[in-house]
């Protein structure tokens, strides 16, 4: 047996799952605040497009996070796919850009 076969994951998968849930909650708050700001400042076409793009980025992140949280339910979860990590990173950056655009 190798050293990795004897590895006890402990609470690492649970901590990672909780981190994904916190990050999803944060993304939800950012998307909702962006929508509120857009509607509060007037529902012009640019604001509606920004809200739609924020919602799309949020849904993309939610999908990736849900898939990852589902996989983390076992003691030895599969490694996170690079495509999923890239999608999560792009959705996070997109939400940050849309939130910053709403401020200006």
Secondary structure as UniProt FT lines:
FT   TURN            3..6
FT   TURN            10..11
FT   HELIX           12..40
FT   HELIX           45..71
FT   TURN            72..73
FT   HELIX           82..103
//
